[in-house]
């Protein structure tokens, strides 16, 4: 798990079937001092986070399969919650 900053949402006209109906967000992973940790990523967001929100993300495939309800989803990153 890692914290990240939501930069915005994104869309794809052609996508894997497991992404149908899923919200995709563009986010910036953060270090403990809130500086960027690598390049921005795209993640599945089931929580409705908005631009500027700090969130917890995970690369756990089991969680991504649970969120998408698809056994063979190519999703790697998922939002696990919004930080207060």
C-alpha positions in Angstrom: 0.0 0.0 0.0 1.1 3.5 -0.7 -0.4 7.0 -0.6 -1.0 8.9 -3.8 -2.5 12.2 -5.1 -5.4 12.1 -7.6 -4.5 14.2 -10.6 -7.7 13.6 -12.5 -9.8 10.9 -14.3 -9.2 9.3 -17.6 -11.1 7.4 -20.3 -10.3 4.7 -22.8 -12.4 4.1 -25.9 -10.9 0.6 -26.3 -10.3 -1.3 -23.1 -10.3 -4.7 -21.5 -13.7 -6.1 -20.7 -13.0 -6.0 -17.0 -12.7 -2.2 -17.2 -16.3 -1.7 -18.5 -18.2 0.4 -16.0 -15.0 1.1 -13.9 -13.7 4.5 -13.1 -10.1 5.1 -14.1 -8.0 7.8 -12.4 -4.6 9.3 -13.0 -2.6 9.6 -9.8 0.8 10.4 -8.5 2.3 8.0 -6.0 3.8 9.9 -3.0 6.8 9.3 -0.7 6.4 9.9 3.1 7.4 13.5 2.7 4.7 13.9 0.0 7.2 14.3 -2.9 6.5 12.3 -6.1 7.5 8.6 -6.0 8.0 7.7 -9.7 5.8 8.6 -12.7 2.0 9.0 -12.6 -0.1 5.9 -12.8 -3.6 4.9 -13.9 -5.7 3.0 -11.3 -9.2 1.7 -10.8 -11.2 3.8 -8.4 -14.4 2.4 -6.8 -14.5 5.2 -4.2 -15.2 8.2 -6.4 -12.1 10.2 -5.4 -11.7 13.7 -6.9 -8.8 15.7 -8.2 -6.6 16.8 -5.2 -7.7 13.9 -2.9 -5.0 11.9 -1.2 -5.8 8.1 -1.5 -4.3 4.8 -0.5 -3.4 2.6 -3.5 -2.4 -1.0 -3.8 -0.9 -3.2 -6.5 -2.6 -6.4 -5.1 -4.0 -8.4 -7.9 -6.5 -10.1 -5.7 -8.0 -6.8 -4.7 -8.2 -5.7 -8.4 -10.0 -8.9 -9.3 -12.4 -8.3 -6.5 -13.1 -4.7 -7.6 -13.6 -5.6 -11.2 -15.3 -8.9 -10.5 -13.2 -10.4 -13.3 -10.6 -13.2 -12.8 -8.3 -12.2 -15.6 -8.2 -8.4 -15.3 -5.0 -6.7 -16.4 -5.4 -4.0 -13.7 -2.4 -3.5 -11.5 -3.2 -0.5 -9.4 -6.4 0.1 -7.4 -7.6 2.8 -5.0 -8.3 1.3 -1.6 -9.6 4.4 0.2 -9.6 8.1 0.5 -7.5 9.7 3.3 -9.1 12.4 5.4 
